Amino acid sequence: MSHHHAAITLPRSETPATPFSPPARLTDITAEARQFEAFNGHQQVLQVQHDAVGLSAIIALHDTTLGPALGGCRAIHYPSRQAALTDVLRLSRGMTLKSAVAGLDLGGGKAVLLLDRDTELTEPMFRSLGQVIESLGGHYIIGEDSGTSVREMDWINLVTPHVIGTSARGGDPSRMTALGVMAGIGAAVRHRLGLDTLTGVTVAVQGLGHVGAALCKMLAVAGARLIVADIVPARVDSVVGGLSARAVEPEEIHRVRADVFAPCGLGAALNRSTVPELDCSVVAGSANNQLGEPADGAALHRREILYAPDYVINAGGLISAAMGLQGHDPNGPESRARVEGIGGVLAKIFQRSESSQSSPESIADLMARERLQGGRVRADIVEGASA
């Protein structure tokens, strides 16, 4: 599969000759994780426990064929350890696909914290997590995700360089993620509605966190009409106050008449109950794991609603971080141009989807597999040569 842009190559990190052991207790739980439906061939899954600082976490490394596993650290309250394990496995595999389709030399990984509702995030907790990451010798690079921010990445950075999204490395990636989503919405609207502009296009944005709020600003500048919802009223107030947006209840947002539905909250917004209720032509948003199950993507395809595969359209933050790892300014013009290339990747996916009459997400999965396959073939050749 040819990319118009050169693949981003990252410095490979060698495992230190004497791996140091972190104060946290590390347990390999790969065998337990293998029993889960979401396992999907993970290389390694680790349980991290450091009671003295209140740290309990799971780190999942899905695939390092193309390079070190990169993925954020999620700090939300899970109803159970099973729910956390399922989430980390889904997110970690999503990162592998995201890097592969974006043309990055990175693999997929993810970390989730197991928190009680009122647990405060502290510096000792994240220093300890940082020491665990350092002990992995560069095989995993961590970043921020739901519930964590630049502050926590800076704490991790005190003990390991294997972290992105620090104040020294471009900060919060959500603006770049939103920029990629904008490019993706543009490509989808062009393909499905034949329009070269977003002026007058109605977009229903579900979830007004960092990315959703940044996306709303960009959409308003582009002349789109906004309908918004969030479970946090203050977020709605700030968007409605600052931009001319119409607010609806969170449970209504997917049902409203709009050209584009943009899911920007937590996952599985597209499921067996919501997909039949959609009243839009395009689904294009920043959320991870938007489809509850594969059947939901098939249902969208049958309804002729054009779906921009989540891990393709939301790769902007990842792309800018990879540019930062290469020594570019993560928010600079080269990074922005590379992130806007998401529109071109999606246009290609939509074309292939149309000509093969298969869903866009199945084409994206195929493109990811083609690239991973290429990476494995290359690795075999290199290993054969060194023999």
PyMOL commands that set and color helices and strands:
alter all, ss='L'
color gray80, all
select helices_A, chain A and resi 30-33+51-53+81-101+123-135+150-157+167-169+174-193+210-221+233-242+275-277+294-302+310-313+316-325+333-340+342-356+360-386
alter helices_A, ss='H'
color red, helices_A
select strands_A, chain A and resi 25-28+44-50+55-63+69-74+107-113+140-144+202-206+225-229+245-247+260-263+282-283+306-307
alter strands_A, ss='S'
color yellow, strands_A
deselect
rebuild
show_as cartoon
